[in-house]
Amino acid sequence: MSSPDVLIIGAGLAGLSCGRHLADAGVSFQIIEASDGIGGRVRTDEMDGFLLDRGFQVLFTAYPEAQRTLDYRALELKKFSSGAFSFFAGRMNKLVDPWRTPGGWGEAMRSDFGGFFDKMRILRLRSRLRTSSIDQIFKRPERSTKEVLVSAGFSEEFIHRFFRPFFAGILLDSELKSSSRMFEFVFKMLSEGDTAVPARGMGAIPAQIASHLPADSIRLNTHAESLHENELTLSGGEPLRARAIVVAADGPAAAHLVGEAEPASRSVTCFYYATEEPPVPHPMLVLNGDGAGPVNNFAVISQVAPSYAPAGKSLVSVTVLGTQQLTDQQLGGFIIAQMKNWFGPMAGSWRHVKSYRIPHAQPQQFPGALEPPKRPVRVRPGIYLCGDHRDNASIQGAMVSGRRAAEAVLADLSR
Ligand SMILES: Cc1cc2nc3c(=O)[nH]c(=O)nc-3n(C[C@H](O)[C@H](O)[C@H](O)COP(=O)(O)OP(=O)(O)OC[C@H]3O[C@@H](n4cnc5c(N)ncnc54)[C@H](O)[C@@H]3O)c2cc1C
């Protein structure tokens, strides 16, 4: 493409969303992407008939930006059952979501997972968050997630058995130090919609956004090395200029390009196993409620979306927080030992398919990181920033930041 008006660095959800808004406005752009594919942290590999998302992740269908821009029907979303299992006291314990489970109120009240007062507090938290807007949630005073749960009166036991592993799986923070704003936002999304994956894997989300972009607008395997004034230099030394440059790289890479301090990272490891039989026959998240062993949470993802595994096989997605110093063989040994404890000797026959270690899965979002909740997208004249580090670490945050950057570019170019 010759001399586009706008250069976008990064083809993750933020860069693609930015491109889509520019395309809708008829402004020419080119996306420069360092890797060999689009999607950034939301990619899916195919291997031996299995669909492997690069790290366990899900779409909350209540995300307003996703509702606005994605075609959910075309994504063929497959839903998790609401609620969760938590392993503690030597057995699986089911936490029922009474709002979404037929006959769930009786089952929830009879269940010995969580005392009566914890259940009542969930009810109160849910109704408070459903009547708060997302903007209101992101304006509330920030505290740690743990502080908010303790001050809401939840018992230490319920926090340990449910909130800790559940939100550690989402915020990648087992100590619940992350901002209460993020916790409340996620809780609101969980209570207002479904948790789902596209039938063809999470990578179908960026692919759908990219399908709205002009055919020649993405240049893969092209690394932006440096940015001086309004000139971009690629790794081979090629200079590129445009009226506007949008840096849509992940936080650490963006910081390098624009000369800001790097955000701290939350990291995660995901192991995939093929099994003959699903260890849990439900499309439900399973949590480590006693805290022993490396596995924080797992799901038989093929129970949620059968297309993730070839016929007759199941695919288990195991999440371990951090990137870990151990080799795959060593860490896999600890994982299988824990799974044998949960499911018996049959876990010994699980076949390791592949694993992913993701050093920068999300920017750290301790209290202060989301203040202001919408960080400026204009860096200096002609240079713009977007990415989950501008809004919040989520599909919603990345997509909103891309739209905000596009709106800023369009406003400035029309002056
Ligand atoms: C394992 C995992 C689980 C998650 N779980 C969830 C979840 O369940 N729900 C949810 O909402 N969110 C989840 N997230 C967060 C969500 O995926 C991210 O917040 C979002 O995808 C970030 O998008 P982005 O466009 O800001 O950044 P990225 O996806 O990181 O995109 C940045 C792109 O820029 C490219 N790039 C970087 N530097 C350069 C350069 N110099 N030159 C050219 N290109 C460059 C990169 O290759 C990349 O493609 C999860 C993330 C991970 C990793």
The ligand as a MOL file (V3000), in Angstrom:
LIG
                    3D

  0  0  0     0  0            999 V3000
M  V30 BEGIN CTAB
M  V30 COUNTS 53 58 0 0 0
M  V30 BEGIN ATOM
M  V30 1 C -3.6990 -16.2970 28.6330 0
M  V30 2 C -4.5660 -15.0760 28.6110 0
M  V30 3 C -5.8390 -15.1410 29.1410 0
M  V30 4 C -6.6840 -14.0350 29.0700 0
M  V30 5 N -7.9720 -14.1830 29.4740 0
M  V30 6 C -8.8660 -13.2190 29.1470 0
M  V30 7 C -10.2620 -13.4620 29.2840 0
M  V30 8 O -10.6780 -14.5620 29.6680 0
M  V30 9 N -11.1230 -12.4600 28.9520 0
M  V30 10 C -10.6820 -11.2350 28.5180 0
M  V30 11 O -11.5140 -10.3510 28.2680 0
M  V30 12 N -9.3510 -10.9950 28.3650 0
M  V30 13 C -8.4580 -11.9550 28.6370 0
M  V30 14 N -7.1120 -11.7470 28.4250 0
M  V30 15 C -6.6520 -10.3960 28.0680 0
M  V30 16 C -6.8590 -10.0530 26.5980 0
M  V30 17 O -6.5550 -11.1430 25.7670 0
M  V30 18 C -5.9300 -8.8660 26.2770 0
M  V30 19 O -6.2100 -7.8170 27.1810 0
M  V30 20 C -6.1000 -8.3510 24.8460 0
M  V30 21 O -6.0990 -9.3790 23.9100 0
M  V30 22 C -4.9830 -7.3540 24.5450 0
M  V30 23 O -5.0920 -6.9110 23.2090 0
M  V30 24 P -4.1110 -5.7710 22.6660 0
M  V30 25 O -4.4730 -5.5300 21.2620 0
M  V30 26 O -4.1330 -4.6230 23.6140 0
M  V30 27 O -2.6380 -6.3640 22.7730 0
M  V30 28 P -1.9760 -7.6240 22.0410 0
M  V30 29 O -2.9790 -8.6970 21.8550 0
M  V30 30 O -0.7600 -7.9490 22.8350 0
M  V30 31 O -1.5710 -7.0940 20.6020 0
M  V30 32 C -0.3950 -6.3680 20.3700 0
M  V30 33 C 0.1850 -6.7750 19.0210 0
M  V30 34 O 1.2870 -5.9040 18.7450 0
M  V30 35 C 2.3020 -6.6550 18.1430 0
M  V30 36 N 3.5670 -5.9540 18.3600 0
M  V30 37 C 4.1950 -5.7110 19.5450 0
M  V30 38 N 5.3300 -5.0050 19.3340 0
M  V30 39 C 5.4000 -4.7790 18.0050 0
M  V30 40 C 6.3500 -4.1120 17.1980 0
M  V30 41 N 7.4310 -3.4980 17.7010 0
M  V30 42 N 6.1540 -4.0740 15.8430 0
M  V30 43 C 5.0300 -4.6710 15.3010 0
M  V30 44 N 4.1150 -5.3280 16.0430 0
M  V30 45 C 4.2900 -5.3670 17.3770 0
M  V30 46 C 2.2210 -7.9910 18.8560 0
M  V30 47 O 2.8420 -9.0300 18.1080 0
M  V30 48 C 0.7140 -8.1780 18.9900 0
M  V30 49 O 0.1690 -8.8750 17.8770 0
M  V30 50 C -6.2220 -12.8170 28.5110 0
M  V30 51 C -4.9270 -12.7350 28.0070 0
M  V30 52 C -4.1160 -13.8630 28.0330 0
M  V30 53 C -2.7620 -13.7870 27.3950 0
M  V30 END ATOM
M  V30 BEGIN BOND
M  V30 1 1 1 2
M  V30 2 1 2 3
M  V30 3 2 2 52
M  V30 4 2 3 4
M  V30 5 1 4 5
M  V30 6 1 4 50
M  V30 7 2 5 6
M  V30 8 1 6 7
M  V30 9 1 6 13
M  V30 10 2 7 8
M  V30 11 1 7 9
M  V30 12 1 9 10
M  V30 13 2 10 11
M  V30 14 1 10 12
M  V30 15 2 12 13
M  V30 16 1 13 14
M  V30 17 1 14 15
M  V30 18 1 14 50
M  V30 19 1 15 16
M  V30 20 1 16 17
M  V30 21 1 16 18
M  V30 22 1 18 19
M  V30 23 1 18 20
M  V30 24 1 20 21
M  V30 25 1 20 22
M  V30 26 1 22 23
M  V30 27 1 23 24
M  V30 28 2 24 25
M  V30 29 1 24 26
M  V30 30 1 24 27
M  V30 31 1 27 28
M  V30 32 2 28 29
M  V30 33 1 28 30
M  V30 34 1 28 31
M  V30 35 1 31 32
M  V30 36 1 32 33
M  V30 37 1 33 34
M  V30 38 1 33 48
M  V30 39 1 34 35
M  V30 40 1 35 36
M  V30 41 1 35 46
M  V30 42 1 36 37
M  V30 43 1 36 45
M  V30 44 2 37 38
M  V30 45 1 38 39
M  V30 46 1 39 40
M  V30 47 2 39 45
M  V30 48 1 40 41
M  V30 49 2 40 42
M  V30 50 1 42 43
M  V30 51 2 43 44
M  V30 52 1 44 45
M  V30 53 1 46 47
M  V30 54 1 46 48
M  V30 55 1 48 49
M  V30 56 2 50 51
M  V30 57 1 51 52
M  V30 58 1 52 53
M  V30 END BOND
M  V30 END CTAB
M  END
